[in-house]
Amino acid sequence: MRRIIICGLVLLIGIYCATGCGGAGAGTEEALPPQAGREEAGGAGTEAGGAGTEAGEAGSVGTEAGSADAESGGADTEAGSAGGADTKAGAAEFTGTEAGAPYRETNPGKEGTAASGTPSNPGAGKPVALSVAGTQLVDEKGNPVRLRGISTHGLAWYPQYVNEACFRQIKEEWGMDVVRLAMYTAESGGYCTDGNQDALKALVREGVEYATDCGLYVIIDWHILSDGNPNAYLEEAEAFFREMSAEYADYDNVIYEICNEPNGATSWAEIKSYAEQVIAAIREKDEDGIILVGTPNWSQQVDQAAADPITGYGNIMYTLHFYAATHKDSLRGAMVQAVADGLPVFVSEYGICDASGNGGIDAAQAAEWVRVMDDCGISYVAWNLSDKAETSAILRNGCGKDSGFAWEDLSDSGRWLLDMLGSEGNAGKQGNGAGAGGEGADSSPGSRDSNGTAGGTEEGSVGGSTKGGTGADGSPPAGDKGPAQMPGGTGGQPAPEIKSPDGLTVTARIVNSWEQEDGTYYQYEAAIANASDTASDGWEITLTFQDEIALQNGWNGNCQVQGTVLTISHMDYNGHIEAGGSVEGIGFILKISY
């Protein structure tokens, strides 16, 4: 035993029927086969630029870096949209014709032993060594364990929240078990680009010690986003994790997340090759630490990992990221099926808004996600611990605190999170604060993972200030998105010409747009309807623009750009469209330079 030293396309047709997951994949669920969303530069989970900002996770939907669920990827619109099907003010539209066992809750933050086969929270004591048995995270006695916690935003941009008082409140008052340290690799201030590596590693070390002292598990997150393919910085990743694992091999609470959200055209074969080499580096010193491996399309295509898992090593889990307003039944179904197929799944990032990290909160979908994850005994970590001007941040923008948070310091996402956890304490429901979705929600536009706050540098950033006014992934700064306009609607270019297979009709709209120094960015959402009398197996659509375009992110579809033409083909899970059926939530972000 180790010892502790110190501290874009969402398939909306399909059947989803949870019959219980079971701790080791015993349960099954009828479902159609993502962050994605969230901030990271590039996707629908975009952190930058998009809907799920961590720059756009689009994931199978989820984008990190600019995309709607890509960390964006969803059907909900951002920037002023309540997350539903309604378009946002000024949004342009165009149409083209196609040529286990139920989980029993224990009190968060309190020690408790769950019934046999029932996941339990580690409690207030010192973290114990964990391992992976079947699909389930378990403690030293083989009891199923489910961790719940929060992820920091980029350490280079929001280092102030890495402090003991903050982590102690997370554990002792909010009842969380785990904190994730998100260290970006390629954005502004990124470890592998222009960041101060020594300062970033010092922050990681401080975070590990604070978490350990407070009794928290801690995830060291190699937060790739705009780099897309983790092999881009393979040597740096091997060196970093070799160093970290040598330091923390004797810690029972350290978890290694080796590639946050692979995206773009990165295949599972490429991710698996990268993971095998980084895992080997970690295992040189740490023989049994838990390792989390990202999956394709902003950590959404867990089905591909389930079909070809990593062998030869133990204590490996695979990540799935979602944003509730974007990723719904189809991604939940894919997660349940992956568990049923024997894959150990860990949700290392999720939000209750859309994949861009903004837009409205979808409390109903969030509750359903929690129910299914609890039924399956899956651990889950919310995005994000910051006061950034975006919906997914759990602190109210400008709250001015780095610890000792009260109810009025929380955003609607933060209040939802504490309500869900059943937390009390300093941040209990004091005063007249509104609950999730109520007054005070931070709905200001901005990408999840853009590395700039509204038009300025980030105080206290590691390795220099961030680029004021521009997200690392190209996402707009908070408050800088104007009403979405059709390119050409006001001096831009005409709507694109759409071609698709006979019998299918494509409807698309712009749900967001913003200006940057290098061009204008447009976020699109599309749906395909089959009005014919026969089912369609497989589809491909093309959109031809007047000017050359550059693809920033895409989700729920395989997107390729050549000159002025964008081609989108189906994913494995949404190629079949029944007669009279449809596929929705196809999203992408384009940059158009004039």
C-alpha positions in Angstrom: 0.0 0.0 0.0 1.2 3.4 -0.7 1.3 5.8 2.2 0.3 9.4 2.5 3.1 11.7 3.4 1.5 15.2 3.6 -0.6 17.0 2.4 -19.8 18.3 -34.0 -23.3 15.7 -33.5 -25.7 14.8 -30.7 -28.1 11.9 -31.6 -31.5 12.8 -30.3 -33.1 9.7 -31.7 -32.6 6.6 -29.8 -33.8 4.6 -26.9 -32.3 5.3 -23.5 -33.5 3.0 -20.7 -31.4 2.7 -17.6 -31.7 -0.6 -16.0 -28.9 -0.1 -13.6 -25.1 -0.2 -14.2 -23.7 -2.2 -11.3 -20.3 -1.7 -9.9 -18.6 -3.9 -12.3 -20.5 -3.4 -15.5 -23.1 -5.9 -14.6 -26.0 -3.6 -15.4 -27.2 -2.8 -18.9 -28.9 0.0 -20.4 -30.7 0.3 -23.7 -29.3 3.3 -25.3 -27.9 4.8 -28.3 -24.4 5.1 -28.3 -19.9 14.0 -26.2 -17.3 18.7 -22.8 -18.0 18.0 -24.5 -17.6 20.6 -23.4 -15.9 22.9 -21.7 -13.4 25.2 -21.8 -10.5 24.4 -23.3 -9.8 25.8 -26.4 -11.5 24.5 -29.1 -14.7 22.9 -29.1 -18.0 22.6 -28.1 -16.8 22.3 -24.8 -15.0 25.2 -25.7 -13.0 27.0 -23.6 -12.2 29.3 -25.9 -14.3 30.3 -28.4 -17.1 28.5 -28.0 -19.5 26.9 -26.2 -17.8 24.8 -23.8 -14.9 26.6 -23.4 -12.2 25.1 -22.3 -11.7 26.1 -25.5 -14.1 24.2 -27.2 -14.6 20.7 -26.3 -16.8 19.3 -28.8 -16.8 15.9 -28.0 -18.5 13.3 -29.5 -19.7 15.7 -28.3 -17.9 18.2 -26.4 -15.5 20.7 -27.3 -13.1 22.3 -25.4 -12.0 25.2 -27.3 -14.7 26.9 -28.8 -17.4 24.6 -29.5 -20.7 24.0 -28.3 -20.4 20.8 -26.8 -17.3 20.5 -27.6 -17.1 21.4 -25.0 -20.1 22.3 -26.7 -21.9 20.1 -28.9 -25.3 20.5 -28.0 -28.5 21.6 -28.9 -28.6 24.5 -26.5 -27.5 27.8 -27.7 -25.2 30.0 -25.8 -24.9 33.6 -25.3 -28.2 34.6 -24.2 -30.0 31.4 -25.0 -31.6 29.6 -22.2 -30.2 26.4 -23.5 -33.2 25.3 -25.4 -34.2 25.1 -28.9 -34.9 28.7 -29.2 -32.5 30.7 -31.2 -30.8 33.6 -29.6 -31.7 37.1 -30.5 -30.5 37.9 -33.9 -29.5 34.3 -34.7 -29.7 33.7 -38.4 -31.1 30.5 -39.9 -30.8 28.8 -43.2 -32.1 25.6 -44.6 -30.7 23.3 -47.2 -32.2 20.2 -48.9 -30.0 17.2 -49.0 -28.9 16.5 -52.6 -26.8 -1.5 -12.0 -27.9 -1.5 -8.5 -29.3 1.8 -7.2 -26.9 4.0 -5.4 -27.6 4.9 -1.8 -26.4 8.3 -0.8 -24.1 8.8 2.2 -23.8 12.1 3.9 -21.3 14.1 2.0 -18.2 14.9 4.0 -19.1 12.3 6.6 -17.6 8.8 6.9 -20.0 6.1 6.1 -20.0 2.6 4.9 -22.3 1.8 2.0 -24.1 -1.5 1.6 -22.1 -4.2 -0.2 -22.0 -3.3 -3.9 -23.0 0.3 -3.2 -20.5 3.1 -3.9 -19.6 5.2 -0.9 -17.9 8.5 -0.4 -14.5 8.2 1.2 -15.6 10.6 4.0 -13.8 12.9 6.3 -10.8 10.6 7.1 -7.5 10.3 5.4 -7.8 9.1 1.8 -7.0 5.5 1.4 -5.3 3.8 -1.5 -7.8 3.1 -4.3 -7.7 0.6 -7.1 -9.8 -0.5 -10.1 -11.8 -3.7 -9.9 -13.7 -4.5 -13.0 -15.4 -1.2 -13.9 -15.4 0.1 -10.4 -13.1 2.3 -8.3 -12.7 0.5 -4.9 -11.0 1.0 -1.6 -8.5 -1.3 0.2 -11.3 -3.7 1.3 -12.8 -3.9 -2.1 -15.8 -1.6 -1.3 -17.0 0.4 -4.3 -16.0 4.1 -4.1 -17.4 7.1 -5.9 -15.5 10.4 -5.8 -17.2 13.8 -6.3 -15.4 17.1 -6.5 -14.4 20.2 -8.4 -11.8 21.1 -11.0 -9.8 24.3 -11.0 -9.7 26.4 -14.1 -6.4 26.8 -15.8 -3.7 27.1 -13.1 -1.8 29.7 -15.1 -4.9 32.0 -15.1 -6.5 31.3 -11.7 -3.7 30.3 -9.4 -5.3 32.0 -6.4 -7.7 29.2 -5.6 -4.9 26.8 -4.9 -4.7 27.5 -1.2 -5.3 25.5 2.0 -8.3 27.4 3.2 -10.1 26.9 -0.1 -9.3 23.2 -0.2 -10.4 22.8 3.4 -13.7 24.4 2.7 -14.2 22.1 -0.4 -13.6 19.1 1.8 -15.0 20.0 5.2 -18.0 22.2 4.3 -18.9 21.2 0.8 -18.4 17.5 1.3 -16.3 17.0 -1.8 -13.7 14.2 -2.0 -11.5 15.2 -4.9 -10.0 18.3 -6.5 -8.6 18.4 -10.0 -5.6 20.6 -10.9 -6.0 21.7 -14.5 -2.7 22.5 -16.0 -3.1 23.6 -19.6 -0.4 22.5 -22.0 -0.7 24.7 -25.1 -2.8 27.7 -24.4 -1.4 31.1 -23.3 0.7 30.3 -20.3 0.6 26.6 -21.2 3.2 24.3 -19.9 4.5 23.3 -23.3 4.2 26.7 -25.0 5.0 30.0 -23.3 4.3 29.1 -19.7 6.7 29.1 -16.7 7.2 25.4 -16.2 8.9 25.7 -12.8 6.1 28.0 -11.5 3.4 25.6 -12.9 5.0 22.6 -11.3 5.3 24.5 -8.0 1.5 25.2 -8.1 0.8 21.5 -8.8 3.0 20.6 -5.8 1.3 23.1 -3.6 -2.1 21.8 -4.7 -1.1 18.2 -4.0 0.1 19.1 -0.5 -2.9 21.2 0.4 -5.2 18.5 -0.8 -3.4 15.8 1.1 -3.4 17.9 4.3 -7.2 18.4 3.9 -7.9 14.8 3.2 -8.8 15.2 -0.5 -7.9 13.0 -3.4 -6.2 15.2 -6.1 -6.0 14.8 -9.9 -2.9 16.1 -11.7 -4.5 17.0 -15.0 -2.3 17.3 -18.2 -4.9 19.6 -19.8 -4.5 19.3 -23.5 -7.0 21.3 -25.5 -5.9 23.3 -28.5 -3.0 20.9 -29.0 -5.7 18.4 -29.9 -3.5 15.3 -30.3 -1.6 14.4 -27.1 1.3 13.1 -29.2 2.1 16.7 -30.0 3.9 17.0 -26.7 4.6 13.3 -25.9 8.2 13.8 -24.7 7.1 16.6 -22.4 4.3 14.5 -21.0 6.6 11.6 -20.3 9.1 13.8 -18.5 6.4 15.6 -16.5 4.6 12.4 -15.3 7.9 10.6 -14.7 8.8 13.5 -12.4 5.4 13.7 -10.7 5.1 9.9 -10.2 8.6 9.8 -8.6 7.5 12.4 -6.1 4.0 11.0 -5.3 4.5 7.2 -5.6 4.0 6.9 -1.9 0.9 9.1 -1.8 -2.4 7.3 -1.7 -4.5 10.2 -2.9 -2.8 11.2 -6.2 -4.5 10.4 -9.5 -2.9 11.1 -12.9 -5.0 12.4 -15.8 -2.7 12.1 -18.8 -4.7 13.7 -21.6 -7.7 15.9 -20.8 -9.6 16.1 -24.1 -8.1 14.7 -27.3 -10.0 16.3 -30.2 -9.9 17.2 -33.8 -9.2 14.2 -36.0 -7.2 12.4 -33.2 -8.0 8.7 -33.3 -8.3 6.3 -30.4 -5.3 4.4 -31.9 -3.2 7.6 -31.6 -4.4 8.2 -28.0 -3.8 4.6 -27.0 -0.2 4.8 -28.4 0.4 8.0 -26.4 -1.2 6.6 -23.3 0.8 3.4 -23.3 4.1 5.4 -23.4 3.1 7.8 -20.7 1.7 5.0 -18.5 5.0 3.2 -18.8 6.8 6.3 -17.6 4.5 6.6 -14.6 4.8 2.9 -13.7 8.5 3.2 -13.5 8.0 4.8 -10.1 4.4 4.5 -9.2 3.2 0.9 -9.6 -0.4 1.3 -8.6 -1.5 4.9 -8.9 -4.9 5.5 -10.6 -4.4 6.8 -14.2 -7.1 8.5 -16.2 -7.0 8.3 -20.0 -8.9 10.7 -22.3 -11.0 9.4 -25.2 -11.6 10.8 -28.7 -13.7 13.9 -29.5 -13.2 15.8 -26.3 -13.4 12.7 -24.1 -16.7 11.5 -25.3 -16.2 8.4 -27.5 -15.8 5.9 -24.7 -17.2 3.3 -26.9 -13.9 3.2 -28.9 -11.9 2.7 -25.8 -14.3 -0.1 -24.7 -13.7 -1.9 -28.0 -9.9 -1.7 -27.7 -8.8 -1.0 -24.1 -5.3 -0.6 -22.9 -3.8 -3.9 -21.7 -0.8 -4.8 -19.6 -1.4 -2.3 -16.9 -3.8 -2.2 -13.9 -5.6 0.8 -12.3 -6.5 2.5 -15.6 -9.8 4.4 -16.1 -11.2 6.2 -19.1 -12.7 9.7 -19.0 -16.0 11.0 -20.3 -16.8 14.7 -20.3 -20.3 16.2 -20.7 -22.2 19.4 -20.5 -25.8 18.8 -19.5 -27.5 21.3 -21.8 -25.7 19.9 -24.8 -25.1 16.2 -24.1 -28.1 14.2 -23.3 -29.5 10.8 -23.9 -27.2 9.6 -26.6 -24.0 10.4 -24.7 -25.5 9.0 -21.4 -26.4 5.9 -23.3 -22.8 5.6 -24.7 -21.5 5.9 -21.2 -23.8 3.2 -19.8 -23.0 0.9 -22.7 -19.3 1.3 -22.2 -19.6 0.4 -18.5 -21.8 -2.6 -19.5 -19.0 -3.6 -21.9 -16.5 -3.6 -19.1 -14.9 -0.1 -19.3 -14.0 1.7 -16.1 -15.4 5.2 -16.7 -14.5 8.4 -14.7 -16.2 11.7 -15.4 -13.3 14.0 -14.8 -15.1 17.1 -16.1 -18.8 18.1 -16.5 -21.0 21.2 -16.5 -24.7 21.8 -16.2 -24.8 24.5 -19.0 -23.9 24.0 -22.6 -20.6 22.7 -23.9 -19.3 26.2 -24.4 -19.4 26.7 -20.6 -22.1 29.3 -21.0 -25.7 29.5 -21.9 -28.6 28.5 -19.6 -28.5 25.8 -17.0 -30.4 22.6 -17.8 -31.3 21.4 -14.3 -33.4 18.5 -15.5 -30.7 17.0 -17.7 -28.1 17.7 -15.0 -30.3 15.7 -12.5 -30.6 12.8 -15.0 -26.8 12.7 -15.4 -26.3 12.6 -11.7 -28.9 9.8 -11.3 -27.3 7.7 -14.0 -23.7 8.3 -12.7 -24.8 7.4 -9.2 -26.5 4.2 -10.4 -23.3 3.2 -12.2 -21.0 4.2 -9.3 -19.2 6.6 -11.5 -17.0 9.4 -10.0 -17.6 12.9 -11.3 -15.8 16.3 -11.1 -17.4 19.6 -11.9 -16.0 22.4 -14.0 -14.9 24.9 -12.6 -13.5 26.6 -9.5 -13.2 30.2 -10.6 -15.1 33.5 -10.7 -14.7 33.7 -14.5 -17.6 35.4 -16.3 -19.1 32.2 -17.6 -22.0 30.0 -16.5 -19.8 27.0 -15.6 -17.8 28.9 -13.0 -19.1 28.1 -9.6 -18.2 31.5 -8.1 -20.0 34.7 -8.9 -18.0 36.8 -11.3 -16.0 39.4 -9.3 -16.7 37.9 -5.9 -13.2 38.8 -4.9 -12.5 35.9 -2.6 -10.2 32.9 -2.9 -11.7 31.1 0.2 -14.3 31.4 2.8 -17.1 31.5 0.2 -20.6 32.3 1.4 -23.9 31.5 -0.5 -23.9 35.0 -2.1 -20.5 34.3 -3.5 -21.7 31.4 -5.6 -23.0 31.5 -9.2 -26.1 29.5 -10.1 -23.9 26.6 -11.1 -22.2 26.8 -7.7 -25.5 26.8 -5.9 -26.8 23.9 -7.9 -23.6 22.0 -7.1 -23.9 22.5 -3.4 -27.6 21.7 -3.4 -26.8 18.5 -5.3 -24.1 17.5 -2.8 -26.3 18.4 0.1 -23.7 20.7 1.5 -24.1 23.2 4.3 -21.7 25.4 6.2 -20.4 28.8 5.3 -21.8 28.5 1.8 -25.1 27.1 3.0 -28.4 28.8 1.8 -27.9 32.0 3.7 -29.8 35.2 3.0 -32.0 35.5 0.0 -29.7 34.0 -2.6 -31.4 32.5 -5.6 -31.0 28.8 -6.3 -29.8 27.4 -9.5 -31.3 29.1 -12.5 -32.5 32.0 -10.4 -31.5 35.5 -10.0 -27.9 36.2 -10.2 -27.0 33.6 -12.7 -23.8 34.4 -14.5 -25.0 34.2 -18.1 -22.5 36.6 -19.6 -21.0 35.4 -22.8 -17.5 34.1 -22.8 -15.8 30.8 -23.5 -15.1 28.4 -20.8 -11.5 28.2 -21.3 -10.5 31.3 -22.9 -7.6 32.6 -21.1 -8.6 36.1 -20.7 -11.2 37.7 -18.6 -13.3 40.6 -19.9 -10.7 42.6 -21.7 -7.7 42.5 -19.4 -4.9 40.5 -18.0 -5.4 38.0 -15.3 -3.8 39.1 -12.0 -1.5 36.7 -10.5 -1.2 34.5 -13.5 1.7 32.2 -13.6 4.5 32.9 -16.1 3.2 36.2 -17.2 -0.2 37.8 -17.9 -2.7 36.3 -20.2 -3.6 37.8 -23.5 -6.2 40.4 -22.7 -9.2 40.1 -24.8 -8.6 36.8 -26.5 -9.1 33.3 -25.4 -6.3 30.9 -25.8 -8.3 28.9 -28.1 -9.6 31.8 -30.0 -12.7 32.3 -27.9 -14.0 35.7 -27.3 -13.4 37.4 -23.9 -16.3 37.6 -21.6 -18.8 40.2 -22.6 -17.3 40.6 -26.1 -19.8 38.6 -28.1 -22.3 40.6 -30.0 -25.5 39.3 -31.4 -25.0 36.4 -33.8 -25.4 37.4 -37.4 -25.4 35.4 -40.5 -22.2 36.0 -42.4 -23.4 38.4 -45.0 -26.5 39.4 -43.1 -24.8 42.7 -42.4 -22.0 43.1 -44.8 -20.8 39.5 -44.5 -21.1 36.7 -47.0 -24.3 34.9 -48.1 -25.5 31.8 -46.4 -23.6 28.7 -47.5 -24.9 26.4 -50.2 -25.9 23.0 -48.6 -25.8 19.7 -50.3 -26.9 16.4 -48.8 -28.3 13.0 -49.7 -31.7 12.7 -51.3 -34.5 12.5 -48.8 -32.7 14.4 -46.1 -33.1 18.0 -45.2 -30.6 20.1 -43.3 -31.5 23.0 -41.1 -28.7 25.1 -39.7 -28.3 28.4 -37.8 -25.7 30.6 -36.3 -25.9 30.6 -32.5 -22.9 32.7 -31.7 -20.3 35.0 -33.4 -17.4 37.1 -32.2 -14.6 39.2 -33.7 -10.9 38.6 -33.1 -7.8 40.2 -34.6 -7.4 37.3 -37.0 -10.9 37.1 -38.2 -14.6 36.5 -37.4 -15.7 33.4 -35.6 -19.1 31.8 -36.2 -20.6 29.0 -34.2 -23.2 26.9 -36.0 -25.8 24.4 -35.0 -27.4 22.0 -37.5 -30.0 19.3 -37.6 -30.8 16.6 -40.2 -34.3 15.4 -40.8 -35.3 12.3 -42.8 -38.6 13.1 -44.5 -38.5 10.0 -46.7 -40.3 6.7 -46.3 -37.1 4.7 -45.8 -34.4 4.8 -43.2 -31.0 6.4 -44.0 -27.8 4.6 -43.2 -25.0 7.0 -43.2 -25.0 10.6 -44.3 -22.6 13.3 -45.5 -23.4 16.9 -46.1 -21.3 19.7 -47.6 -21.6 23.5 -47.0 -19.9 25.8 -49.5 -19.0 29.3 -48.4 -18.1 32.3 -50.4 -14.8 32.9 -48.6 -12.1 30.5 -47.4 -12.9 29.1 -43.9 -10.9 27.5 -41.1 -12.4 24.9 -38.9 -11.9 25.7 -35.2 -14.0 22.8 -33.8 -16.7 20.4 -34.5 -18.9 17.9 -32.6 -21.4 15.2 -33.4 -19.9 14.8 -36.9 -16.6 14.3 -38.7 -15.7 17.7 -40.0 -13.2 18.4 -42.8 -12.4 21.7 -44.5 -10.9 22.3 -47.9 -10.8 25.9 -49.1 -14.4 27.2 -49.0 -16.0 23.8 -48.5 -16.9 22.2 -45.1 -17.8 18.5 -45.3 -19.5 16.8 -42.3 -20.1 13.0 -42.2 -21.9 10.9 -39.6 -20.4 9.5 -36.4 -20.7 5.8 -35.6 -23.6 6.5 -33.3 -25.7 8.8 -35.4 -25.4 7.6 -39.0 -28.7 5.7 -39.0 -31.8 7.9 -39.3 -35.2 6.2 -39.3 -37.9 7.4 -41.7 -39.4 10.5 -40.1 -36.5 10.7 -37.6 -33.8 13.3 -37.2 -30.4 14.0 -35.8 -29.7 17.2 -33.9 -26.9 18.9 -32.1 -24.4 18.9 -34.9 -22.1 21.8 -34.3 -19.0 23.5 -35.6 -17.1 26.7 -35.3 -15.5 28.4 -38.3 -13.2 31.3 -38.6 -13.8 33.4 -41.7 -11.2 36.0 -42.7 -12.1 38.8 -45.0 
